[in-house]
Amino acid sequence: MALRSRFAISIAAGALALAAAATPAVADDDWGSQGNSSESQEDLGVPADDPEGDLGGSGGDGGGSGGDWDNGGRRFATGRVTANTLLLRSAPNRGSQVIRVVHRGDIVRIFCKTPGQRVQGNPLWYLLADGTWAWGAARYIDNIGAAPRWC
């Protein structure tokens, strides 16, 4: 009986090792898509030749300039809040936790933009960095100067 138990344990261990080795080969974590959205940047109205829409344009060589993502030397874009009160959230959707509130006329620093839940037809959300990292609907933030880079 001991021989039969050892044989069964050996078979089970071999099957487990085989499954562990095969798992990375069949995994697909959708690195090619942006978030959970099936929309491309062109679907969002960003032309294919938009220099801001190419994630910095470094070609993947890692030769950025130390954290500003080769964004022309700009680390942050700037925007002005147009809503009476704008709730800043923990994720780019209206169901996420409210982090803080900003008011009409406030100037905010925009780190990057990404597609998220549509707000009055606008799918873009800005990641703001004014002491706290939080997401704000781009529908209620007007750019001052150049548009923010893509996240």
C-alpha positions as CSV (number, residue, x, y, z in Angstrom):
1,M,0.0,0.0,0.0
2,A,2.9,2.4,0.7
3,L,4.2,1.9,-2.8
4,R,0.7,2.8,-4.3
5,S,0.5,5.9,-2.1
6,R,4.0,7.1,-3.1
7,F,3.1,6.5,-6.8
8,A,-0.1,8.6,-6.5
9,I,1.8,11.4,-4.7
10,S,4.4,11.4,-7.4
11,I,1.8,11.6,-10.2
12,A,0.0,14.4,-8.4
13,A,3.2,16.3,-7.9
14,G,4.2,15.9,-11.5
15,A,0.8,17.1,-12.7
16,L,1.1,20.2,-10.4
17,A,4.5,21.0,-11.7
18,L,3.3,20.6,-15.3
19,A,0.4,22.9,-14.6
20,A,2.6,25.5,-13.0
21,A,5.0,25.5,-16.0
22,A,2.2,25.8,-18.5
23,T,0.3,28.6,-16.8
24,P,2.5,31.5,-17.9
25,A,2.4,30.3,-21.5
26,V,-1.4,30.5,-21.6
27,A,-1.9,33.6,-19.4
28,D,-3.3,36.7,-21.2
29,D,-3.5,39.8,-19.1
30,D,-4.4,42.2,-21.9
31,W,-1.4,44.5,-21.8
32,G,-2.3,45.7,-25.3
33,S,-5.5,47.4,-24.2
34,Q,-5.9,50.5,-22.1
35,G,-7.7,49.6,-18.9
36,N,-11.0,47.9,-19.3
37,S,-12.0,50.1,-22.2
38,S,-12.1,48.7,-25.8
39,E,-11.7,52.2,-27.2
40,S,-8.5,53.2,-28.9
41,Q,-7.1,56.7,-28.8
42,E,-8.4,57.3,-32.3
43,D,-11.9,56.3,-31.0
44,L,-11.6,59.1,-28.4
45,G,-10.9,61.7,-31.1
46,V,-7.1,61.7,-30.8
47,P,-5.5,61.7,-34.2
48,A,-3.0,58.9,-34.9
49,D,-0.2,61.5,-35.4
50,D,-0.9,63.3,-32.2
51,P,2.5,63.8,-30.4
52,E,0.8,63.8,-27.0
53,G,-1.0,60.5,-27.7
54,D,2.0,58.3,-28.2
55,L,2.9,57.9,-24.5
56,G,6.0,60.1,-24.7
57,G,7.3,58.9,-28.1
58,S,10.5,57.4,-26.7
59,G,10.0,54.2,-28.8
60,G,10.4,52.0,-25.7
61,D,14.2,52.6,-25.5
62,G,13.9,53.7,-21.9
63,G,15.8,56.9,-22.7
64,G,13.4,59.3,-21.0
65,S,14.5,62.2,-18.9
66,G,14.3,60.8,-15.4
67,G,10.6,60.7,-14.7
68,D,9.0,63.3,-16.8
69,W,8.4,60.7,-19.5
70,D,10.0,62.7,-22.4
71,N,7.1,65.1,-22.3
72,G,9.0,68.1,-23.6
73,G,10.4,68.7,-20.1
74,R,6.9,69.2,-18.7
75,R,6.1,67.1,-15.7
76,F,2.5,68.4,-15.2
77,A,-0.1,70.1,-17.4
78,T,-2.3,72.7,-15.9
79,G,-6.1,73.0,-15.9
80,R,-8.9,75.2,-14.5
81,V,-12.0,73.7,-12.8
82,T,-15.2,74.7,-14.6
83,A,-17.8,73.0,-12.4
84,N,-19.2,74.7,-9.3
85,T,-17.8,71.7,-7.2
86,L,-15.9,68.8,-8.7
87,L,-15.5,65.6,-6.8
88,L,-12.1,64.1,-7.2
89,R,-12.1,60.3,-7.0
90,S,-9.9,57.3,-6.3
91,A,-10.5,55.8,-9.8
92,P,-11.6,57.2,-13.2
93,N,-15.4,56.5,-12.7
94,R,-18.2,58.1,-10.8
95,G,-18.7,55.1,-8.5
96,S,-15.3,55.3,-6.8
97,Q,-14.5,56.8,-3.5
98,V,-14.4,60.6,-3.2
99,I,-10.9,61.8,-2.2
100,R,-11.5,65.5,-2.0
101,V,-13.4,68.4,-3.6
102,V,-12.3,71.3,-5.8
103,H,-14.3,74.4,-6.8
104,R,-14.9,76.6,-9.9
105,G,-11.8,78.5,-10.9
106,D,-9.3,76.4,-8.9
107,I,-6.1,75.7,-10.8
108,V,-5.1,72.0,-10.8
109,R,-1.9,70.2,-11.8
110,I,-2.7,67.3,-14.3
111,F,-0.2,64.4,-14.4
112,C,-1.9,62.4,-17.2
113,K,-5.1,61.5,-18.9
114,T,-6.9,58.2,-19.5
115,P,-10.2,56.9,-20.8
116,G,-12.8,56.0,-18.1
117,Q,-16.5,56.3,-17.5
118,R,-18.2,58.8,-19.7
119,V,-19.3,62.1,-18.1
120,Q,-21.7,64.0,-20.3
121,G,-20.2,62.3,-23.4
122,N,-16.5,62.9,-22.4
123,P,-14.7,59.6,-21.6
124,L,-11.4,61.3,-20.5
125,W,-10.3,61.6,-16.9
126,Y,-7.3,63.5,-15.5
127,L,-5.0,62.2,-12.8
128,L,-4.5,65.3,-10.6
129,A,-1.5,65.8,-8.3
130,D,-2.2,68.6,-5.9
131,G,-1.0,67.2,-2.7
132,T,-3.2,64.1,-3.2
133,W,-3.4,61.9,-6.2
134,A,-7.0,61.8,-7.4
135,W,-9.0,61.5,-10.6
136,G,-11.2,64.3,-12.0
137,A,-13.5,64.2,-15.0
138,A,-12.0,66.1,-17.9
139,R,-15.4,67.3,-18.8
140,Y,-15.1,69.8,-16.0
141,I,-11.4,70.8,-16.3
142,D,-10.3,73.1,-19.1
143,N,-6.6,72.8,-20.2
144,I,-4.4,75.8,-19.7
145,G,-1.7,75.5,-22.4
146,A,-0.8,72.1,-23.8
147,A,-3.0,69.0,-23.4
148,P,-1.8,66.4,-20.8
149,R,0.0,63.3,-21.8
150,W,-1.6,59.9,-21.8
151,C,-1.1,57.7,-18.7
